[in-house]
Amino acid sequence: MIFVTDAAGACVYTSPEWTTLTGQEVADALGLGWLDRVHSDDRAIVAETMAAAVRRGEEFSVRYRLLRPDRTLRWVGAGGVPAFGMLGDAFIGYFGTVTELAPGATDTITAYGKIERFVPPAPHPNTMPNSWLDQVADHLLLAHSLIESDGGKEALPDLRSALFKIGQALAARIEVKERLN
Protein backbone atom coordinates (compact mmCIF):
# COMPACT_ATOMS: atom_id res chain seq x y z
CA MET A 1 0.00 0.00 0.00
CA ILE A 2 1.47 3.32 -1.04
CA PHE A 3 1.28 6.51 1.00
CA VAL A 4 2.46 10.09 0.52
CA THR A 5 2.90 12.66 3.30
CA ASP A 6 3.52 16.38 3.43
CA ALA A 7 6.54 17.98 5.13
CA ALA A 8 4.84 17.75 8.55
CA GLY A 9 4.30 13.99 8.14
CA ALA A 10 0.54 14.28 7.53
CA CYS A 11 -0.82 11.74 5.04
CA VAL A 12 -2.00 13.33 1.79
CA TYR A 13 -2.52 10.05 -0.13
CA THR A 14 -3.01 6.39 0.68
CA SER A 15 -3.86 3.71 -1.83
CA PRO A 16 -7.26 1.97 -1.75
CA GLU A 17 -5.67 -1.18 -0.28
CA TRP A 18 -5.61 0.72 3.04
CA THR A 19 -9.42 0.56 3.21
CA THR A 20 -9.40 -3.14 2.29
CA LEU A 21 -6.94 -3.99 5.06
CA THR A 22 -8.18 -1.67 7.82
CA GLY A 23 -11.79 -0.83 6.99
CA GLN A 24 -10.92 2.87 7.34
CA GLU A 25 -11.95 5.07 4.43
CA VAL A 26 -9.12 6.87 2.63
CA ALA A 27 -10.56 10.29 3.58
CA ASP A 28 -10.45 9.28 7.26
CA ALA A 29 -6.83 8.09 6.95
CA LEU A 30 -5.59 11.47 5.72
CA GLY A 31 -3.69 13.78 8.03
CA LEU A 32 -2.92 11.69 11.09
CA GLY A 33 -6.21 9.78 10.95
CA TRP A 34 -4.42 6.58 9.90
CA LEU A 35 -2.94 6.36 13.42
CA ASP A 36 -6.43 5.40 14.66
CA ARG A 37 -5.95 2.01 12.97
CA VAL A 38 -2.55 1.37 14.64
CA HIS A 39 -2.77 -0.84 17.73
CA SER A 40 -2.76 1.35 20.85
CA ASP A 41 0.35 -0.41 22.24
CA ASP A 42 2.28 0.39 19.03
CA ARG A 43 0.94 3.88 18.31
CA ALA A 44 3.56 5.81 20.32
CA ILE A 45 6.47 3.96 18.64
CA VAL A 46 5.07 4.67 15.18
CA ALA A 47 4.21 8.33 15.90
CA GLU A 48 7.58 9.04 17.57
CA THR A 49 9.53 7.39 14.73
CA MET A 50 7.62 9.40 12.13
CA ALA A 51 8.15 12.65 14.08
CA ALA A 52 11.89 11.98 14.42
CA ALA A 53 12.19 11.14 10.72
CA VAL A 54 10.32 14.34 9.76
CA ARG A 55 12.59 16.46 11.98
CA ARG A 56 15.68 14.95 10.35
CA GLY A 57 14.30 14.49 6.81
CA GLU A 58 15.63 10.93 6.72
CA GLU A 59 14.33 7.50 5.74
CA PHE A 60 12.51 5.44 8.36
CA SER A 61 11.27 1.90 8.97
CA VAL A 62 8.53 0.79 11.35
CA ARG A 63 6.84 -2.48 12.19
CA TYR A 64 3.52 -2.49 14.00
CA ARG A 65 0.06 -4.00 14.29
CA LEU A 66 -2.91 -2.67 12.34
CA LEU A 67 -6.54 -3.20 13.28
CA ARG A 68 -8.55 -4.97 10.60
CA PRO A 69 -12.25 -4.24 10.05
CA ASP A 70 -13.19 -7.22 12.26
CA ARG A 71 -10.90 -5.79 15.04
CA THR A 72 -8.31 -8.57 14.61
CA LEU A 73 -4.68 -7.52 14.25
CA ARG A 74 -2.31 -7.80 11.32
CA TRP A 75 1.43 -7.10 11.47
CA VAL A 76 2.78 -4.72 8.84
CA GLY A 77 6.16 -3.37 7.87
CA ALA A 78 6.24 0.22 6.65
CA GLY A 79 8.69 2.93 5.82
CA GLY A 80 9.33 5.99 3.77
CA VAL A 81 11.84 7.76 1.61
CA PRO A 82 12.08 11.54 1.92
CA ALA A 83 11.05 13.68 -1.03
CA PHE A 84 12.79 16.97 -1.73
CA GLY A 85 11.24 19.78 -3.74
CA MET A 86 12.64 21.17 -6.90
CA LEU A 87 13.30 24.62 -5.43
CA GLY A 88 16.20 24.65 -3.02
CA ASP A 89 15.91 20.93 -2.31
CA ALA A 90 13.57 21.60 0.64
CA PHE A 91 12.13 18.53 2.38
CA ILE A 92 8.50 18.22 1.29
CA GLY A 93 7.40 14.90 2.80
CA TYR A 94 7.60 11.14 2.40
CA PHE A 95 6.82 8.58 -0.21
CA GLY A 96 6.33 5.20 1.41
CA THR A 97 4.73 1.82 1.55
CA VAL A 98 2.91 -0.36 4.08
CA THR A 99 3.22 -4.12 3.57
CA GLU A 100 1.22 -6.78 5.36
CA LEU A 101 3.52 -9.42 6.85
CA ALA A 102 2.74 -13.09 6.32
CA PRO A 103 0.84 -14.81 9.15
CA GLY A 104 3.08 -17.21 11.06
CA ALA A 105 6.18 -15.17 10.30
CA THR A 106 5.10 -12.73 12.99
CA ASP A 107 4.83 -15.02 16.01
CA THR A 108 7.85 -13.60 17.85
CA ILE A 109 8.19 -10.05 16.55
CA THR A 110 7.55 -6.80 18.35
CA ALA A 111 6.82 -3.28 17.23
CA TYR A 112 9.81 -1.07 16.43
CA GLY A 113 10.74 2.13 14.69
CA LYS A 114 14.11 3.22 13.33
CA ILE A 115 15.56 6.08 11.36
CA GLU A 116 17.46 3.98 8.85
CA ARG A 117 17.71 2.95 5.23
CA PHE A 118 14.24 1.73 4.22
CA VAL A 119 14.05 -1.59 2.38
CA PRO A 120 10.44 -2.56 1.69
CA PRO A 121 9.39 -6.13 2.56
CA ALA A 122 8.07 -8.35 -0.22
CA PRO A 123 4.43 -7.58 -1.04
CA HIS A 124 1.76 -9.73 0.60
CA PRO A 125 -0.80 -11.19 -1.85
CA ASN A 126 -3.66 -9.49 0.05
CA THR A 127 -2.22 -6.00 -0.42
CA MET A 128 -0.83 -6.02 -3.93
CA PRO A 129 -1.15 -2.64 -5.70
CA ASN A 130 -4.38 -2.34 -7.64
CA SER A 131 -3.42 0.59 -9.87
CA TRP A 132 -0.55 1.11 -12.27
CA LEU A 133 0.67 4.23 -10.44
CA ASP A 134 0.75 2.37 -7.12
CA GLN A 135 2.66 -0.47 -8.77
CA VAL A 136 5.16 1.99 -10.28
CA ALA A 137 5.58 3.53 -6.82
CA ASP A 138 6.30 0.08 -5.31
CA HIS A 139 8.97 -0.58 -7.93
CA LEU A 140 10.57 2.84 -7.52
CA LEU A 141 10.75 2.40 -3.74
CA LEU A 142 12.39 -1.00 -4.19
CA ALA A 143 14.82 0.44 -6.74
CA HIS A 144 15.67 3.23 -4.28
CA SER A 145 16.53 0.70 -1.56
CA LEU A 146 18.65 -1.45 -3.87
CA ILE A 147 20.60 1.27 -5.63
CA GLU A 148 22.84 2.11 -2.68
CA SER A 149 23.53 -1.50 -1.76
CA ASP A 150 24.80 -2.25 -5.27
CA GLY A 151 26.30 1.09 -6.32
CA GLY A 152 24.84 3.52 -8.77
CA LYS A 153 24.39 6.42 -6.34
CA GLU A 154 24.62 8.86 -9.24
CA ALA A 155 21.13 7.70 -10.28
CA LEU A 156 19.56 8.63 -6.90
CA PRO A 157 18.68 12.25 -7.82
CA ASP A 158 16.77 11.08 -10.90
CA LEU A 159 15.09 8.28 -8.97
CA ARG A 160 14.06 10.69 -6.21
CA SER A 161 12.71 13.06 -8.84
CA ALA A 162 10.63 10.22 -10.30
CA LEU A 163 9.32 9.37 -6.81
CA PHE A 164 8.42 13.03 -6.29
CA LYS A 165 6.46 13.17 -9.56
CA ILE A 166 4.65 9.88 -8.89
CA GLY A 167 3.82 11.15 -5.38
CA GLN A 168 2.32 14.32 -6.85
CA ALA A 169 0.23 12.28 -9.29
CA LEU A 170 -1.02 10.02 -6.50
CA ALA A 171 -1.83 12.91 -4.16
CA ALA A 172 -3.71 14.67 -6.98
CA ARG A 173 -6.13 11.71 -7.08
CA ILE A 174 -7.63 12.75 -3.76
CA GLU A 175 -10.07 15.64 -3.96
CA VAL A 176 -9.12 18.79 -2.05
CA LYS A 177 -12.17 18.45 0.25
CA GLU A 178 -10.96 14.99 1.38
CA ARG A 179 -7.57 16.44 2.38
CA LEU A 180 -9.22 18.81 4.83
CA ASN A 181 -10.01 16.50 7.75
C-alpha positions in Angstrom: 0.0 0.0 0.0 1.5 3.3 -1.0 1.3 6.5 1.0 2.5 10.1 0.5 2.9 12.7 3.3 3.5 16.4 3.4 6.5 18.0 5.1 4.8 17.7 8.5 4.3 14.0 8.1 0.5 14.3 7.5 -0.8 11.7 5.0 -2.0 13.3 1.8 -2.5 10.1 -0.1 -3.0 6.4 0.7 -3.9 3.7 -1.8 -7.3 2.0 -1.8 -5.7 -1.2 -0.3 -5.6 0.7 3.0 -9.4 0.6 3.2 -9.4 -3.1 2.3 -6.9 -4.0 5.1 -8.2 -1.7 7.8 -11.8 -0.8 7.0 -10.9 2.9 7.3 -12.0 5.1 4.4 -9.1 6.9 2.6 -10.6 10.3 3.6 -10.4 9.3 7.3 -6.8 8.1 7.0 -5.6 11.5 5.7 -3.7 13.8 8.0 -2.9 11.7 11.1 -6.2 9.8 10.9 -4.4 6.6 9.9 -2.9 6.4 13.4 -6.4 5.4 14.7 -5.9 2.0 13.0 -2.6 1.4 14.6 -2.8 -0.8 17.7 -2.8 1.3 20.8 0.4 -0.4 22.2 2.3 0.4 19.0 0.9 3.9 18.3 3.6 5.8 20.3 6.5 4.0 18.6 5.1 4.7 15.2 4.2 8.3 15.9 7.6 9.0 17.6 9.5 7.4 14.7 7.6 9.4 12.1 8.1 12.6 14.1 11.9 12.0 14.4 12.2 11.1 10.7 10.3 14.3 9.8 12.6 16.5 12.0 15.7 14.9 10.3 14.3 14.5 6.8 15.6 10.9 6.7 14.3 7.5 5.7 12.5 5.4 8.4 11.3 1.9 9.0 8.5 0.8 11.4 6.8 -2.5 12.2 3.5 -2.5 14.0 0.1 -4.0 14.3 -2.9 -2.7 12.3 -6.5 -3.2 13.3 -8.6 -5.0 10.6 -12.3 -4.2 10.0 -13.2 -7.2 12.3 -10.9 -5.8 15.0 -8.3 -8.6 14.6 -4.7 -7.5 14.3 -2.3 -7.8 11.3 1.4 -7.1 11.5 2.8 -4.7 8.8 6.2 -3.4 7.9 6.2 0.2 6.6 8.7 2.9 5.8 9.3 6.0 3.8 11.8 7.8 1.6 12.1 11.5 1.9 11.1 13.7 -1.0 12.8 17.0 -1.7 11.2 19.8 -3.7 12.6 21.2 -6.9 13.3 24.6 -5.4 16.2 24.6 -3.0 15.9 20.9 -2.3 13.6 21.6 0.6 12.1 18.5 2.4 8.5 18.2 1.3 7.4 14.9 2.8 7.6 11.1 2.4 6.8 8.6 -0.2 6.3 5.2 1.4 4.7 1.8 1.5 2.9 -0.4 4.1 3.2 -4.1 3.6 1.2 -6.8 5.4 3.5 -9.4 6.9 2.7 -13.1 6.3 0.8 -14.8 9.2 3.1 -17.2 11.1 6.2 -15.2 10.3 5.1 -12.7 13.0 4.8 -15.0 16.0 7.8 -13.6 17.9 8.2 -10.0 16.5 7.6 -6.8 18.4 6.8 -3.3 17.2 9.8 -1.1 16.4 10.7 2.1 14.7 14.1 3.2 13.3 15.6 6.1 11.4 17.5 4.0 8.9 17.7 3.0 5.2 14.2 1.7 4.2 14.1 -1.6 2.4 10.4 -2.6 1.7 9.4 -6.1 2.6 8.1 -8.3 -0.2 4.4 -7.6 -1.0 1.8 -9.7 0.6 -0.8 -11.2 -1.8 -3.7 -9.5 0.0 -2.2 -6.0 -0.4 -0.8 -6.0 -3.9 -1.1 -2.6 -5.7 -4.4 -2.3 -7.6 -3.4 0.6 -9.9 -0.6 1.1 -12.3 0.7 4.2 -10.4 0.8 2.4 -7.1 2.7 -0.5 -8.8 5.2 2.0 -10.3 5.6 3.5 -6.8 6.3 0.1 -5.3 9.0 -0.6 -7.9 10.6 2.8 -7.5 10.8 2.4 -3.7 12.4 -1.0 -4.2 14.8 0.4 -6.7 15.7 3.2 -4.3 16.5 0.7 -1.6 18.6 -1.4 -3.9 20.6 1.3 -5.6 22.8 2.1 -2.7 23.5 -1.5 -1.8 24.8 -2.3 -5.3 26.3 1.1 -6.3 24.8 3.5 -8.8 24.4 6.4 -6.3 24.6 8.9 -9.2 21.1 7.7 -10.3 19.6 8.6 -6.9 18.7 12.2 -7.8 16.8 11.1 -10.9 15.1 8.3 -9.0 14.1 10.7 -6.2 12.7 13.1 -8.8 10.6 10.2 -10.3 9.3 9.4 -6.8 8.4 13.0 -6.3 6.5 13.2 -9.6 4.6 9.9 -8.9 3.8 11.2 -5.4 2.3 14.3 -6.9 0.2 12.3 -9.3 -1.0 10.0 -6.5 -1.8 12.9 -4.2 -3.7 14.7 -7.0 -6.1 11.7 -7.1 -7.6 12.8 -3.8 -10.1 15.6 -4.0 -9.1 18.8 -2.1 -12.2 18.5 0.2 -11.0 15.0 1.4 -7.6 16.4 2.4 -9.2 18.8 4.8 -10.0 16.5 7.7 
